[in-house]
Amino acid sequence: AYGSYRYTNELPPRLAKHATPKVPADGKHVELRTMHAVACLATYALCEPPKITRNMYDYYDWYTDGVVEVLAARRPAWLASFIDSKLDKKVEDQVIPWGVVRRLVQARCIPTPTHDGYIRLLGSPWTRVPGARSPRELLLADAPLLEREVWQLFEIESRAFDTIFDPSWSWVSSLAKLADEGRLDRARLVAAATHATTLPWKATHRKGLAKLLAALGGPAKRKPAKRT
């Protein structure tokens, strides 16, 4: 069953929707993705590292809610270090949803992570939260992010400003709009983005920063440091 799940999950979406087992009318069979989500949720409710080996895939809203609920109820001593170990992985591997980390911080189950992976996760093009259709809405729904984390996007390289991903989830347009609305200081944004263009980041990331500066009315070009 797990092998079938893996196979289905790796198919292109247009094919996976046909290959994924359907829940019949009698309700006696459950779709494999749901079964795997429930099994993963049970490990967080009952087990401890290193027995917890599965990633926190962001299957459904109820799954994210369940992970947060059981971990908040348990409040194990190993939780903060366990979350840091997940943040140490590549964002592309999607080992933990942003919603789980952030809600554990809000519930004071863990301190705000200082790991760079925390900011890389925020800036990930795969990060989504229920009800937020853009990074702007994500930030407005969690106002403290406007005070600290949003500025760290200009200090820690992430894919927030990568120009090759879905333009509907755009940090450039979101930050520019927040500046227009007076929710973020425009001069500070220009200074932060200008500094970031001097860092040895990927060309596609610097291109996004240039677009942000253009939208803010700041200098769009800056000679970057040599990438090592």
Order of alpha helices (4+ residues) and beta strands (2+ residues): alpha-alpha-alpha-alpha-alpha-alpha-alpha-alpha-alpha-alpha-alpha-alpha
